[in-house]
Amino acid sequence: LPDVLLNDTVSSVSSGSLIVIPPHYVHQLFNQKLTTYERYIVTINSAWLSAVLGNESMLMSYASTTFPPQVISLSSAKVSKLRAMLNDYLQAYPSPNTSISSMVNLSDFFSLLKNLDLLITEGIKKSSTGSLSVSQSQKTVNSIIAYINKHLTEPLTLDDIANEFFLNKDYIGRLFKDHTHATIGHYVSVQRAGLAASMLEDGLT
């Protein structure tokens, strides 16, 4: 994928990557035009996870709001194995509304979860996020994002950002949209909403 936005970083992500996005992190994955992609998305409800594993559990720590997003490069053998596993599961349970009616259903789901967990924890140990491919223009966008995030709770205008980076505000607006497919105003709104959701979970008003 040529442009992947994961909270405060825009980068390209190679084929066969596993992306882990914890709750409340702003993220966008964009396809290149006229290119076909195969993508599997597994969404795990954080409230369900807490109910099953307990709030104090260190299991699946990467699903915590304090853990940054991860991009894990998988070998072709691991990609094939994971794809086969996901396809088997999708054939057995084609609808997300399929009820867990037996221990076999539950066992199949936790078997899938276990294998994903092994791939993720192994990938995190190798710190694969540190090897992201970032172009020069993406670096500029990432610097703008870092500035926005630092001043998220303050009044923030496009002029403020342009003055900070000594760049034309129209150029900044175009560059940001080229890589994030969103306006700076939209990005600020979404980040503030994510911050608010995280603060509410922490018991703040």
N, C-alpha and C positions, 0 to 999 in steps of 0.2 A: 504494500500500500504506500503510495507516494507521500501522503500527509496523514499522520495520526496525531491527534491532539489528546494528550493525557494530562489533564489538570494544568501544569505549568510548562509543558514541553511539547513541541511539535517536532516530529521526526519521521523518517521513512521506516517501514517495517518489512522485513523480508518474508517471503513465502515460508510457511511451516512454522510460524511463530504462535506462541500461546500468550495472550494478553490477559492479565489479571487486573480487574478494576474494582477496588474496594468501594463501599457506599459513599455517596456524596461527592465523588470526584467527577469533575467536568471531563467529558470525553467525547470525541467524534472520530469516526473512522471513515475515510473517503476513498471511494473507488476512482481509478483512473478511467477516463472516458474510453468507450469501445473496448474495454478489457473485461473478460469474464473472471469472476472470483468465486471460490467456494469458501464459505465461512460458516462455522458452527458457533452458536451462542448458547451458553449455559448460564441461566440466571438463578441465583440462590437468594431467597429472601432472608435478610439479616435478622429479622424478628424470629423467623423459624429456626435459624441457626443458633441463636441465643437460647431458644426454648429447648432445642435438642442437646446442644453441647454445654450449655450453662454459661453465664456471663463471665465467670472467672476462668473458664477453660482456655488453655494455651493452644488448643487444637485449632488449626486453620487460622493462625494469627494474621495471615496476609489478608483476611476478610475484614480486619478491623479498620475503622476510619482513620487510625493513626498510621497505618501502613501505606507507603506510596504505591502507585500502580507499578506493575512489573511486566516486562516484555521478555519472554523466555524463548530462545531459539531451540527448536527440537531437531534431532537428526531425522533423516528420511524414514528410518526404521521406526522411530517413536511416533512420527506423524502417521504412518501407515497403521500402526497398532491402535492409536487413539481414534483415527477415522473409522476403523473397523468396529471398534467398541461403541462409538457414538451411533453408527449406522445400525448396529444390532439393537441398540437400545431404542432408537427411533422406530424401527420395525416392530418391536414388541409393544411400544407405547407411543403410537403415532400422534396422540392428542395430549396436550398439557393437562387436559381435564380428566384423563384416565385415572380412575380412582385406585388408590393403594388398597387392594381388596385382599391381599394375602401376604404372608411372610416372604414369598418368592418375589413379589413386586418390590417389597422393601429391600430385600437382599440385593436385587439387581441394581437398584438405585444407589445403595451404599457401596456396591462394588465399583460402579462408575466413579463415584465421588472419591473413593480410596485411590483409584488409579490416577485421577486428576491431581489429587493431593500429593502423590509421590512425584509426579512430573514437576509440579509447582515448587515443592520444597527443595527438590534436587536442583532446579533451575535457580532458585533464590541463593542457594549456597554458592553457585558459580558466579553470582552477581552479574547476570546477563544484561540487566538494564544499563549497566555502564558502557555497553558496546553499541549503543544506538547510533544509527547513521543520521547525522545532522548537517545539512548544507549551510552555506554562509547566510543565505536569506532566512533560513529557519532559525539560525542563531540570533539574528536581529529580532525576529518575532518572539523568540523565547525570552530575550532581554526585555521586550515590551511587556510580555505576560508577567515576568517577575516584578516589574515596576508596578503594574496594575494590582497584582496580588498584595504587594507591600502596602499599597495605599487604598485597599478595598473598602475600608471603613471611613474613608474621607471623601469629600467632594472631588470628583475626577472628571476632567474634560479632555477632549482630543488635543486642544491647545497645550494643556499641561504636559501631555505625553510628547507632543512635537517639540516643545521647548526643551524637555529633558534630553531628547536624543538628537537635537539640532537637525531635524529632518522636516520636510514639508508635510503638513498634516494630511493632505490628499494622498501623498505617496504612502504614508504610514497606513492610512485607511485601506488602500488598495493592497499593499503587501500583506497586511493582517488578514484580509478577506481571502486572498489567493491561497494562503496556507491553512487557515482555520475554517474557511467557508462560512464565516459569521462576521458581523460587524463588531467593532470594539464595544459599542454600546450593548449589544446582545450578550457578548462574552461577560462583560461586567455584571449584567443583571443575573445571568446564570450562576456565576461564581458567588455572588451575594446570596442568592437563593440557597445554594449548597452550603454556604457558611451558616446561614440561618438555621437550616435543617439540622446541621451538626450541633449547633449551640442548643437547640431545643432538646435534642437527644441527651445532652449533658445536663438538662434540667434548668437551663437559663430561660428567661422570658423573652 
